Amino acid sequence: MFDGFDTFTITTQIEPHVSIFGIRSGDVSSSKRPPLLLLHGFPQSHHIWHQAAMQLRDKYTIVIIDLRGYGSSSKPEDVSQYAKSFMARDCIKVMDELGITGSFFICAHDRGARVAHKVCVDYPDRVRKAIFLDICPTLAMYTVENPNFAKMYWHWYFLIQRSPLPETLISASPRQFAELFMGGRQVSGLSIFEKESLDQYVSNLGDPVTIHSMCQDYRASATLDLDEAREDIKQGRLIQNPLRVLWARHGVIGKHFHAIQEWKAVSNAKVDGHDVDSGHYLPENVPDEVVFNILEFLQ
């Protein structure tokens, strides 16, 4: 799926040990193309970028990782290890180890965009521009006073339940969960997912360690990440880089939030964006649209 890309595994934390798996478009340290970091969402892995990456590899030096807790990256046990500040640090350490010690672009979807948000806040000198796909700030989404949001984003409240409730229920039938959950978030159902990618996502959901880690990621977002976000706002630590946000026309963000205003509230730089004719999984549903925005904005 990623012809011409090389794999890597980089240690980003000693205790507990965390190593991040990823792929890169050749020798990124010597490339003259601008560096671009791509981050995935739940319950996925780097596979979500296979269509976009193949169109972008001649324009950018591409780095794609599996977030900690996902795919082939490490899966620490404790919920504290899934604070977005830790996951953002993984990104910086990966880029440093690959020889990208200056600034870079980010395009990130779903959970990955929440990590990217924290990268922008904690490491403002490292991010040139960013594109976030189908999210609003975590604090805004968890504090919205709209019961319809909870109905549509039920998984946010399901996955944070005390272990092992969600883990047990998902592990009992991982393929059925993937098909019903992921297919239900798309007007076109499962047809947007290539078989190899969907099989990988099902495999992730069928692994007890991985599904526990995914739940810990969500549990951290409902606790640690909210604390971090409140403190960032209190201390005036906002996004400093230009930001574009894209959201699914057939999704939740446009129905329940004013996405541009929400991101302007946590930014000190220009924010623009718009909806696209897609369901939640933009990189797989409308990869050409994502590529167009990357080429237009990340320059």
C-alpha positions as CSV (number, residue, x, y, z in Angstrom):
1,M,0.0,0.0,0.0
2,F,3.0,2.3,0.5
3,D,5.4,1.6,-2.3
4,G,8.6,3.5,-1.9
5,F,8.1,4.1,1.8
6,D,10.5,2.7,4.5
7,T,9.5,1.6,8.0
8,F,11.0,2.7,11.2
9,T,10.6,2.2,15.0
10,I,11.9,4.9,17.3
11,T,12.1,4.8,21.1
12,T,10.5,8.0,22.5
13,Q,10.3,7.2,26.2
14,I,12.4,5.0,28.5
15,E,10.1,4.4,31.5
16,P,7.7,3.0,30.8
17,H,9.2,2.0,27.4
18,V,7.5,3.5,24.4
19,S,8.5,3.0,20.8
20,I,6.7,4.5,17.9
21,F,6.2,2.7,14.6
22,G,6.0,4.6,11.4
23,I,6.8,4.9,7.7
24,R,8.7,7.6,5.8
25,S,9.2,8.5,2.2
26,G,12.9,7.7,1.8
27,D,15.8,9.4,3.6
28,V,13.9,12.3,5.2
29,S,17.0,13.9,6.7
30,S,18.6,14.7,3.3
31,S,15.4,15.5,1.4
32,K,14.8,19.0,0.2
33,R,11.1,18.6,0.1
34,P,9.2,20.2,3.0
35,P,8.4,17.7,5.9
36,L,4.8,16.7,6.5
37,L,3.7,14.6,9.5
38,L,0.4,12.7,9.1
39,L,-1.5,11.4,12.1
40,H,-4.5,8.9,12.2
41,G,-7.6,8.5,14.3
42,F,-9.7,5.8,16.1
43,P,-9.7,2.8,15.6
44,Q,-7.2,3.1,12.9
45,S,-3.5,3.3,12.1
46,H,-1.2,4.8,9.5
47,H,-3.1,2.9,6.9
48,I,-5.7,5.7,6.6
49,W,-3.2,7.7,4.6
50,H,-2.4,5.2,1.9
51,Q,-4.2,7.1,-0.9
52,A,-3.2,10.6,0.1
53,A,0.4,9.7,0.8
54,M,1.0,8.2,-2.7
55,Q,-0.2,11.5,-4.2
56,L,1.9,13.6,-1.9
57,R,5.3,11.8,-1.8
58,D,6.8,13.8,-4.7
59,K,5.9,17.1,-3.1
60,Y,6.7,16.5,0.6
61,T,9.0,14.5,2.8
62,I,6.3,12.4,4.5
63,V,6.3,10.9,7.9
64,I,3.3,8.8,9.1
65,I,3.2,7.2,12.5
66,D,1.0,4.9,14.6
67,L,0.1,6.8,17.7
68,R,1.1,5.2,21.0
69,G,-1.7,2.7,21.9
70,Y,-2.5,2.1,18.2
71,G,-1.2,-0.1,15.4
72,S,2.3,-1.3,15.8
73,S,3.4,1.3,18.4
74,S,3.8,0.6,22.1
75,K,0.8,0.3,24.3
76,P,1.6,1.4,27.9
77,E,-0.8,0.3,30.5
78,D,-1.6,3.3,32.6
79,V,-4.1,6.0,31.6
80,S,-1.6,8.7,32.5
81,Q,0.5,7.7,29.5
82,Y,-2.2,8.8,27.1
83,A,-2.2,12.5,28.0
84,K,-1.9,14.4,24.8
85,S,1.2,16.1,26.1
86,F,2.9,12.7,26.1
87,M,1.6,11.8,22.7
88,A,2.7,15.2,21.3
89,R,6.2,14.6,22.7
90,D,6.3,11.3,20.8
91,C,5.8,13.2,17.5
92,I,8.6,15.6,18.3
93,K,11.0,12.9,19.3
94,V,10.2,10.9,16.1
95,M,10.9,14.0,13.9
96,D,14.1,14.8,15.8
97,E,15.3,11.2,15.5
98,L,14.6,11.2,11.8
99,G,16.7,14.4,11.4
100,I,13.8,16.8,11.1
101,T,14.9,19.2,13.8
102,G,13.3,22.3,12.3
103,S,9.6,23.1,11.6
104,F,7.3,20.9,9.7
105,F,3.7,20.7,8.5
106,I,1.0,18.5,10.1
107,C,-2.2,17.1,8.7
108,A,-4.2,15.0,11.2
109,H,-7.5,13.3,11.6
110,D,-9.7,12.6,14.6
111,R,-7.6,11.4,17.6
112,G,-4.5,12.3,15.7
113,A,-5.7,15.9,15.3
114,R,-6.1,16.1,19.1
115,V,-2.5,15.1,19.4
116,A,-1.6,17.6,16.7
117,H,-3.4,20.3,18.6
118,K,-1.1,19.7,21.6
119,V,1.9,19.6,19.3
120,C,1.0,23.1,18.1
121,V,0.5,24.4,21.7
122,D,3.5,22.8,23.3
123,Y,6.0,23.1,20.4
124,P,5.0,26.3,18.6
125,D,8.3,26.8,16.9
126,R,8.1,23.3,15.3
127,V,4.8,23.7,13.4
128,R,4.7,25.8,10.2
129,K,1.0,25.2,9.5
130,A,-1.5,22.5,10.4
131,I,-4.7,21.0,9.0
132,F,-7.2,19.3,11.4
133,L,-9.8,16.9,10.0
134,D,-13.3,16.6,11.5
135,I,-12.7,17.8,15.1
136,C,-13.3,20.7,17.4
137,P,-11.2,21.3,20.5
138,T,-11.6,18.5,23.0
139,L,-12.6,20.9,25.8
140,A,-15.3,22.4,23.6
141,M,-16.7,19.0,22.6
142,Y,-16.8,17.6,26.1
143,T,-18.5,20.6,27.6
144,V,-21.1,21.2,24.9
145,E,-24.7,21.4,26.3
146,N,-26.5,19.4,23.7
147,P,-28.0,16.0,24.3
148,N,-28.0,15.2,20.6
149,F,-24.2,15.4,20.6
150,A,-24.0,12.7,23.2
151,K,-26.3,10.5,21.1
152,M,-24.3,11.0,18.0
153,Y,-20.9,10.7,19.7
154,W,-22.0,7.9,22.1
155,H,-18.6,6.1,21.7
156,W,-16.9,9.0,23.6
157,Y,-18.9,8.1,26.7
158,F,-18.9,4.3,26.1
159,L,-15.1,4.0,25.7
160,I,-14.3,5.9,28.9
161,Q,-16.3,3.5,31.1
162,R,-14.4,1.7,33.7
163,S,-12.2,-1.2,32.4
164,P,-13.0,-3.8,31.4
165,L,-16.5,-3.0,30.3
166,P,-15.9,-1.5,26.8
167,E,-12.9,-3.7,26.2
168,T,-14.9,-6.8,26.9
169,L,-17.9,-5.9,24.7
170,I,-15.7,-4.8,21.8
171,S,-13.4,-7.9,22.0
172,A,-16.4,-10.2,21.9
173,S,-17.1,-9.3,18.2
174,P,-14.4,-6.9,16.9
175,R,-15.4,-7.2,13.2
176,Q,-19.1,-6.6,13.9
177,F,-18.1,-3.6,16.1
178,A,-15.9,-2.2,13.3
179,E,-18.5,-2.7,10.6
180,L,-21.4,-1.2,12.6
181,F,-19.4,1.6,14.1
182,M,-17.3,2.7,11.2
183,G,-19.9,1.9,8.5
184,G,-22.5,3.8,10.5
185,R,-20.4,7.0,10.3
186,Q,-20.4,7.0,6.5
187,V,-23.3,7.6,4.1
188,S,-21.7,5.1,1.8
189,G,-21.0,2.6,4.6
190,L,-17.9,0.4,4.5
191,S,-17.3,0.9,0.8
192,I,-14.7,3.6,1.3
193,F,-12.4,1.3,3.2
194,E,-10.0,-1.0,1.3
195,K,-10.0,-4.6,2.5
196,E,-6.4,-4.5,3.7
197,S,-7.0,-1.4,5.8
198,L,-10.3,-2.6,7.2
199,D,-8.8,-6.0,8.1
200,Q,-6.0,-4.1,10.0
201,Y,-8.5,-2.1,11.9
202,V,-10.5,-5.2,12.9
203,S,-7.2,-6.9,13.9
204,N,-6.5,-3.9,16.2
205,L,-9.9,-4.1,17.8
206,G,-9.5,-7.9,18.3
207,D,-6.3,-7.5,20.3
208,P,-7.0,-7.1,24.0
209,V,-3.9,-4.9,24.7
210,T,-4.7,-2.6,21.8
211,I,-8.3,-2.1,22.6
212,H,-7.5,-1.4,26.2
213,S,-4.9,1.2,25.0
214,M,-7.5,2.8,22.8
215,C,-9.9,3.1,25.7
216,Q,-7.2,4.6,27.8
217,D,-6.7,7.2,25.1
218,Y,-10.3,8.2,25.4
219,R,-10.2,8.0,29.2
220,A,-7.3,10.4,29.2
221,S,-9.2,12.8,27.0
222,A,-12.1,13.0,29.4
223,T,-9.8,13.7,32.4
224,L,-6.1,14.6,31.8
225,D,-6.6,16.3,28.5
226,L,-9.3,18.5,29.8
227,D,-7.1,19.6,32.7
228,E,-4.2,20.3,30.2
229,A,-6.5,22.3,28.0
230,R,-7.9,24.4,30.8
231,E,-4.4,25.1,32.0
232,D,-3.2,26.0,28.5
233,I,-6.0,28.5,28.1
234,K,-5.4,29.9,31.6
235,Q,-1.7,30.4,30.8
236,G,-2.4,31.8,27.3
237,R,-0.8,28.9,25.6
238,L,-2.6,28.9,22.3
239,I,-2.0,27.7,18.7
240,Q,0.5,30.1,17.1
241,N,0.6,28.6,13.6
242,P,-1.9,29.1,10.7
243,L,-4.6,26.5,10.9
244,R,-7.1,25.0,8.4
245,V,-10.0,22.9,9.6
246,L,-12.1,20.6,7.4
247,W,-15.2,18.8,8.7
248,A,-17.6,16.2,7.3
249,R,-20.8,17.6,5.8
250,H,-22.5,14.4,6.9
251,G,-20.9,14.3,10.3
252,V,-21.3,15.8,13.8
253,I,-19.0,18.8,13.8
254,G,-21.0,21.0,11.4
255,K,-24.3,20.1,13.1
256,H,-23.4,20.9,16.7
257,F,-20.4,23.4,16.6
258,H,-19.2,26.5,14.9
259,A,-15.9,25.0,14.0
260,I,-14.0,28.1,12.9
261,Q,-15.1,30.1,15.9
262,E,-14.1,27.2,18.3
263,W,-10.6,27.0,16.8
264,K,-10.2,30.8,16.8
265,A,-10.9,30.7,20.5
266,V,-7.8,28.7,21.1
267,S,-5.6,30.2,18.4
268,N,-3.5,33.4,18.0
269,A,-3.0,32.8,14.3
270,K,-5.3,32.8,11.2
271,V,-7.9,30.0,11.1
272,D,-9.9,29.1,8.0
273,G,-11.8,26.0,6.8
274,H,-15.0,24.6,5.4
275,D,-17.0,21.5,5.3
276,V,-16.5,18.8,2.6
277,D,-18.9,16.3,1.0
278,S,-17.8,13.4,3.2
279,G,-18.5,11.2,6.2
280,H,-16.1,11.2,9.2
281,Y,-13.2,9.4,7.6
282,L,-12.0,12.1,5.3
283,P,-8.6,10.6,4.3
284,E,-10.3,7.5,3.0
285,N,-13.6,8.9,1.9
286,V,-12.3,12.0,0.0
287,P,-8.5,11.6,-0.3
288,D,-8.4,13.9,-3.3
289,E,-10.1,16.7,-1.4
290,V,-7.6,16.2,1.5
291,V,-4.7,16.2,-0.9
292,F,-6.0,19.4,-2.6
293,N,-6.2,21.2,0.7
294,I,-2.7,20.0,1.7
295,L,-1.2,21.2,-1.5
296,E,-3.1,24.5,-1.4
297,F,-2.5,25.4,2.3
298,L,0.6,23.7,3.4
299,Q,3.2,25.7,1.5
